[in-house]
Amino acid sequence: MNDLGYTPKVAHPRDVGMKIDAYSTSLRRAAGLPKGKVGPHGALIDLDAQGVKRGFRMHDTWSIYGLPDVETGQGFDRIVAALPANGWKIVKRGESSIRKGSPEVWAEHTSDHATITIEWWHADGDKSAQLLGTVDSIIYIAPEDVDLNTFY
């Protein structure tokens, strides 16, 4: 038995990565900020699987920036409002631990238990406002014929 609280399922990292990328794309679209600059993104494999043999999880981080604070905040609000209709259960609302005074929302997907964190970093001095998102899968087990060292 493990300390995860669930038994990991077998899944191909490519399939899990595509799902995580789709979640990220959906969240960025929900923000409705087409004029914002988008930072580099794309699901990456994480092999720290808490002792699960052949275990992995996929992780994506993205940002939208270069817009006024008010507009960025409206994008944050649109994402939060869209979460329940898209299968996300909000599990916590609070303040960013990185940028004081900036709101943050944590949610878990009701079907596959992927998790997200969405932060709205207010403009601060010469730093522009940003929306930051992280999307993480749960731990899966790679099929035997998959070389986990070939994914990044």
C-alpha positions as CSV (number, residue, x, y, z in Angstrom):
1,M,0.0,0.0,0.0
2,N,1.1,3.6,-0.4
3,D,0.5,6.9,1.3
4,L,-1.4,8.4,-1.7
5,G,-4.9,7.4,-0.6
6,Y,-5.6,5.8,-3.9
7,T,-4.2,3.1,-6.2
8,P,-2.5,4.7,-9.2
9,K,-3.9,3.6,-12.6
10,V,-1.8,2.7,-15.6
11,A,-1.7,5.4,-18.2
12,H,0.7,6.5,-21.0
13,P,2.5,9.8,-20.2
14,R,1.6,11.1,-23.6
15,D,-2.1,10.7,-22.9
16,V,-1.9,12.3,-19.4
17,G,0.2,15.1,-20.8
18,M,-2.4,15.8,-23.5
19,K,-5.1,16.0,-20.9
20,I,-3.1,18.4,-18.7
21,D,-2.4,20.6,-21.8
22,A,-6.1,20.6,-22.6
23,Y,-6.9,21.7,-19.1
24,S,-4.4,24.5,-19.4
25,T,-5.7,25.6,-22.8
26,S,-9.3,25.6,-21.5
27,L,-8.3,27.8,-18.5
28,R,-6.4,30.3,-20.6
29,R,-9.4,30.5,-22.9
30,A,-11.8,31.0,-20.0
31,A,-9.7,34.0,-19.0
32,G,-10.8,35.7,-22.2
33,L,-7.6,37.8,-22.5
34,P,-6.6,37.4,-26.2
35,K,-4.4,40.5,-26.1
36,G,-2.3,39.2,-23.1
37,K,1.1,37.8,-23.6
38,V,1.3,34.1,-22.8
39,G,4.4,32.7,-21.1
40,P,6.0,29.4,-22.2
41,H,4.0,26.3,-21.2
42,G,3.4,22.7,-21.9
43,A,3.0,19.6,-19.8
44,L,6.3,18.2,-18.3
45,I,6.8,14.8,-16.7
46,D,7.6,14.6,-13.0
47,L,9.1,11.3,-11.9
48,D,8.9,12.1,-8.1
49,A,6.1,9.6,-7.6
50,Q,6.3,9.1,-3.9
51,G,7.8,5.7,-4.1
52,V,5.4,4.3,-6.8
53,K,7.3,2.1,-9.1
54,R,7.2,3.4,-12.7
55,G,5.1,6.3,-11.3
56,F,4.8,9.7,-12.8
57,R,2.7,12.8,-12.8
58,M,2.4,15.6,-15.4
59,H,2.7,19.3,-14.6
60,D,2.1,22.5,-16.5
61,T,2.7,26.1,-15.5
62,W,1.5,29.0,-17.6
63,S,1.0,32.8,-17.3
64,I,-0.8,35.6,-19.0
65,Y,0.7,39.1,-18.6
66,G,1.2,42.5,-20.2
67,L,-2.3,43.8,-19.4
68,P,-3.7,46.4,-17.0
69,D,-4.4,45.1,-13.5
70,V,-8.2,45.5,-13.8
71,E,-8.3,43.6,-17.1
72,T,-6.2,40.8,-15.6
73,G,-8.5,40.6,-12.6
74,Q,-11.5,40.3,-14.9
75,G,-9.8,37.3,-16.5
76,F,-9.2,35.8,-13.1
77,D,-12.9,36.2,-12.2
78,R,-13.9,34.6,-15.5
79,I,-11.8,31.6,-14.9
80,V,-13.1,31.1,-11.4
81,A,-16.7,31.5,-12.6
82,A,-16.1,28.9,-15.3
83,L,-14.6,26.2,-13.1
84,P,-17.7,24.4,-11.8
85,A,-19.3,24.1,-15.2
86,N,-16.1,22.6,-16.5
87,G,-15.8,19.9,-13.9
88,W,-13.7,21.7,-11.3
89,K,-14.5,21.8,-7.6
90,I,-13.1,24.8,-5.8
91,V,-11.4,23.5,-2.7
92,K,-9.8,26.7,-1.3
93,R,-9.7,30.4,-1.9
94,G,-7.1,32.6,-0.3
95,E,-4.1,34.8,-0.8
96,S,-1.0,34.0,-2.8
97,S,1.8,32.9,-0.5
98,I,4.2,34.5,-3.0
99,R,2.7,37.9,-3.7
100,K,0.9,39.4,-0.7
101,G,-2.6,40.7,-1.3
102,S,-3.1,38.7,-4.6
103,P,-6.0,36.2,-4.7
104,E,-5.5,32.5,-5.4
105,V,-7.9,29.7,-6.0
106,W,-7.3,25.9,-5.7
107,A,-9.5,23.4,-7.5
108,E,-9.7,19.7,-8.2
109,H,-11.3,18.0,-11.2
110,T,-14.2,15.8,-10.3
111,S,-13.4,13.1,-12.9
112,D,-9.6,12.5,-12.7
113,H,-8.6,14.5,-9.6
114,A,-6.2,16.7,-11.4
115,T,-5.5,19.9,-9.5
116,I,-5.1,23.5,-10.4
117,T,-4.0,26.7,-8.8
118,I,-4.9,30.0,-10.3
119,E,-3.2,33.2,-9.0
120,W,-3.9,36.9,-9.9
121,W,-0.7,38.8,-9.1
122,H,-1.6,42.5,-8.9
123,A,0.6,45.0,-10.6
124,D,3.3,46.0,-8.2
125,G,5.7,48.9,-9.0
126,D,7.4,48.1,-12.3
127,K,6.0,44.5,-12.3
128,S,2.8,44.1,-14.4
129,A,-0.2,42.2,-13.4
130,Q,-0.2,38.5,-14.2
131,L,-2.4,35.5,-14.2
132,L,-0.5,32.3,-13.2
133,G,-1.8,28.8,-13.5
134,T,-0.5,25.4,-12.5
135,V,-2.1,22.2,-13.5
136,D,-1.0,18.8,-12.0
137,S,-2.2,15.3,-12.7
138,I,-2.4,12.7,-10.0
139,I,0.3,9.9,-10.0
140,Y,-0.1,7.3,-12.7
141,I,1.9,4.2,-13.5
142,A,3.6,4.0,-16.9
143,P,3.0,0.9,-19.1
144,E,6.0,-1.5,-19.1
145,D,6.9,-0.7,-22.7
146,V,7.3,3.1,-22.0
147,D,10.7,4.5,-21.3
148,L,10.0,7.3,-18.8
149,N,13.3,8.9,-19.6
150,T,12.1,9.9,-23.1
151,F,9.4,12.3,-21.9
152,Y,10.1,15.9,-20.8
